[in-house]
Amino acid sequence: MRRVMKTMSVCGMILLAASCSTHYQLTSVSRSQIIVDSRFDRQPDPQAAAYLAPYKHQVDSVMGPVVGVVARDMVPDRPESFLSNLLPDILMWAAKDYNETPVFAVYNVGGIRAALSKGKVTYGDVLDVAPFENKICFVTLTGDKVLELFHQIARRGGEGLSHGVELVITKDCKFVSVKINGEEIDPARSYRIATIDYLAQGNDELEAFKASTDINSPKEAKNNTRFIIMDYFREQHAKGLEVDSKLEGRVRIAK
């Protein structure tokens, strides 16, 4: 048995050495761009369609169910947009399920990966908006660090901020002022904040979050933002309501 194993080992080494030896040489590299658009829909490949058919059924059965209805087209944008306002508001809505009462919420615009079109919203639509494994997170920052955070948000040209925040920045993304629920930030006070774990780690240049204390960061998959967004849509849908959002000067460019 040992002799057989040894023989197999030697043969493997010979094959490996042979595979590493080649007479081919790279002479050039070229590339081309294939634009996948409606032209392909007009002339579908029957064989490709037949091959994909069983998979399409499986995908549609997961991604197709409607979770709610959105009242308008929502596109993520800075300094403020309907969608970048909606998502931090949903984090605030979800806080009760974690026995939390945050003062405000932050959701990064860069983490919003798709828009929502007016009308029915499916599981797949929400997955497109929030495709990452980001989970809801609650942290505490002192007032001086909150001010630092808003300076960093200003440099980003704005991020998703919850209702009640009034951040004023310049055209060249400099901080001017901020109020929360009509009040100035008290540097000596502590503020509870709802966000996502990705930002709570100080990512997307929001490094003030690195000073967070009393962190509540649940790790289970059910705490993923996509599921929280779906739960919000389902609740509104059950009440017969369309999901909507407002532009209300949460991040405003100074005149």
Secondary structure, 3 states (H helix, E strand, C coil): CHHHHHHHHHHHHHHHHHHHCCCCCCCCCCCCCCCCCHHHHHCCCHHHHHHHHHHHHHHHHHHCCEEEEECCCECCCCCCCHHHHHHHHHHHHHHHHHCCCCCEEEECHHHCCCCECCEEEEHHHHHHHCCCCCEEEEEEEEHHHHHHHHHHHHHCCCCEECCCEEEEECCCCCEEEEEECCEECCCCCEEEEEEEHHHHCCCCCCHHHHHCEEEECCCCHHHEHHHHHHHHHHHHHHCCCCECCCCCCCEEECC
